[in-house]
């Protein structure tokens, strides 16, 4: 097994499972029933993540006339909403953490069903006029995604329920380590494909930046349109624009076995950290957000 295969087929799925385990240890049942408390905010956030995000990604792929591999890579990213990173960013930005966690948790569960069908459509649409033929086994894909997302989350929730004090003590270390693990594996993936990433930045740099800004802008505008308070607006803005890059990379490298499709994801994650850094820098220093 080569170093690239070790990273993509072992370390990346394992790191995602650890990240999801950590997220599960922060969740309780009320995080899923919180929909009753924030019905409008949850509806707006999930609509942005599960419906508008793929539509925007698909529209950009066509508008920029991306080649089939890059287009499918972009759609893989657009089908993977949220992620634990968004919860940490929301906390620093002083958004509604409960809303952020709820959106991440619900979207992570629902996307198990939406991802295979969005990808099947994308693979068929973008490869229909080329020699690119990549088949997606829907059932196997659902099972693999469950294995690296739902099962670790469920185990984490069981730990939280039966070992509450331990889970609470580990909440901050697990959240920090999750970010560190993702960054390290992400850097390893980029390093293994450094030559392709440079060309990829030229090819998909602009389209991925537009996707990031457009989805965050959509989150902000829809939240304000429905008159949500500023803390909820921050959460929806971040959840709409911060995608689950680790899950997207696992799909490209471990399920589809196509490293090239991970290029748009790698480029997007770079932009995502830049825009998130700007948000954390600007919003983190604003006092009394509750009154806005």
N, C-alpha and C positions, 0 to 999 in steps of 0.2 A: 504493500500500500504506500503510495507516494505521500509527500507532505500535504499536497493540495487535497488529496482524497481523505487523508486523516482529519484535516480541518473541516472539510465540507460534509463528510459523511458520519463523523464521530463527534468532534468537538462542538460543532455548531448546533446540531440537534440536542446534545447533552447540555450545552449552555442555555439553550432556550427552555429546556425542561426545568433546569435549576431556577431560571428567572421566573417561570410560571409557578413553581413551587413556592418561591418567595412571595409572589403576588397572592397566592392562595392563603398564605399564612396571615395576610392582612385583611382577609374577607370574612364576613359573617353573613348569615342568611338575609339579614335586613338590608345588606347592600344590593340584593336582587329585588327585594320588595319595596325599595325606596322609590320605585317608579310611581307608586301611589302618592308620594310626597312631592315629587318633582315631575308630574306627568308631561307638562308642556316642554320643560327643558330636556327631558329624556327623549321625547318624541323628536324634537328638533335635532338633537345630537345624533341619534341613531339614523335619522333620515339622511343627514349629511354624510355620515360615515358609510352606511350600507347602500345608499342609492346614488346620491350626487357625486361622491368620490369616484366610483367606477365610471360614471357617465362623463365626468370631467377628464379622467384619464384616457378614456376611449376617444373622446373628441380631440384631445391634444395629440394623441398618436396619429390620428387621421390628418389633422391640420398640419402637423410637422412632417407628414409622409415618412414616418419612421420605418426602417426595415423590419420584417416580421419578428426577428429575435428581440430587438430593442422594444418593439411595440408590446409583445407578450410580456417582457420583463416589466414594463411600465404598468401593465394591467395586473400582474401579480402583486406589485406594490399597492395598487389602487384597491385590491380586493382584501388587503390586510389592514383593517383600521385599528387605531389605538395601540395599546401596548403599555407595559409597566412604566416606561420612561415618561410617558405623558403625565402620569400621576405625580412623579417627582417634580417635573417642570411646573405643573399646576400649583403644587405646594409652595415652591419658591416664588411663583408669580402671584401668590395670595388669592388664588381662585377658590372655588368651592370644591374641596377635595372629595367630599362625599359624592358629589355629582360626577366628578372625574372617575372615581373608582367604579361607580355604578355603570357608567357608559363603557369603560374598559371591560368590565366583567361581562356585561350583557353582549357587547359586540364580539368579544372573544368566543362566546358560546355560539351565537347566531352565525358567525362567519365560518364555522365548521361546515355549515350547509351551503352558504353562499359562495365560498371560495371555489370549490370544484366546478360549479356550474358557470361562474364567470370565466374561469380559466378554460373550460371546455369550449365555450363560445369564442373566446379570444384566439385560442389555438386554431380553431376551425376557420374563423374569419380572416385572420392575418396570414395564415399559411395556405389558404385555398388557391392562391394564384402563384405559388412558388413551389420549390422542391422541399421546403421545410415541412417535415411530417413528424410531429411529436404527439403521441397519444397520451391522454390523461386517464388513468383508471380511477373512476370517480369513487367507487367503494373503498378501494385501497387508500386513496388520498384522504378520504374522510377518516378512516381508521388511523392513518399515520398522524394526521393533524390532532386527532383526539389523544393519541399516545404522547404527544409532546406538548399539549396544551391542557385539555380538560382533565386528564388523569392527574398530572402534577398539581393543578389548581385544586382538584378535589382532595388530594392527599394533604395539601397545605391547609385547606379549610377544616379537615378532620383534626389536624394538629392544633389549629387555632381553637377548636371547640373543646378538645379534651386536655390540651396542654396550654391553656390560655396565657398564663404568666410567661411561660417559655416563648410562646409566639410573639407576645408583646415586647419582650426583651430583644427578640431577634428581628423585630420589624425594621428598625433603622439599619442594622448591619446587613440584613438580607437585601434591602432596597439599594443600599450603597454598593454591595458586592454584585448585585444584578447589573447595575450600570457599568461597573468596572469589567465584569465578565463580558458583557456585550461589546464594550469598546475594544477590549483586547482581541476578542475573536474577530470583530469587524476589521480591526487593523491587520490581523493575520490574513484574512480573506483578501483585503486590498493589496497587501504586500505580495501575495501569491499571484495576483493578477494586475500588478502595477502597470505593465506595458499596455494592457487592454484598457485600464482605467483612464489613462491619458487620452487615448483616442475616444473613449466613451464620453469623457467630459466635453470634448468638442462636439460629439454627436447628440448627446442627450442632456448636456449641462443646462441649456436654456429651458428646455421643455420640463425638466424636473424642478427647476426653480419656479417656473410659472405654476406648476401643479401645487407646490408647497404654498406659495403666496395666495393662489386662487382658493385653495381649500380653507386656509386660515381666514381669508377675507370673507368667504361664504359663511363660515362659522360665526364670525363677528356680526355680519349684516343680518343673518337670520335671527340671531339671538336678540339684537337690538330691535329688529322689526316686530318681534313678538314681546317686546318690552320686558325682557328679563333683566334682573339687576346685574351690576357690573361683575360681581364675583362669578355668577353663573355664566356670564358672557365670556369671561376669561377661560373658564373650563371648556366651554363648547368650542371656542376659537382654537385652543390647544389640541383638544381631542380630534377636531376636524382636520388639523394640519400635521399632527405628529403620527406617522404610521408605524406599524409593527415591522420594522426593518428586519429584525431577527427571524421572525416567522417567514417573511418573504424570501429571505436568503436560504432558509431551510428548504422551502418549496423548490427553488431553482436548483440548488446544489444536490439535495438528497432525494427529492421526489422526481423532478424532471431531468436530473443529471445534466444540467446545462449551465456551466459557469458563466457563459457569456450573457445569459439572461439576467444575471445578478448585477451587471454593470449599471443599469438605470437605478437599481436599488441602492448600490453603493454611493453613487453620485447624489441621489436624493437624501440619503442619511447625512452626507456632508452638509448640504444646504439646511437640512432639518436642525442640525446642531447649531448652525450659525444663527438661524432665525430664532430658535429657542433661546440661545444665549442673549440675543438682543432683547427679547421679551422679558427674560429674567432680570436683566440689567435695568430695564426701564420700569417694569411693573413692581419689581421687588422693593423699590425705594418709595413707592407711593403709599402714604399713610391713610388710614380710615377708608378702606375700599368698600366697607359695608354700606357707607352712606352714599355711594355713587350709583 
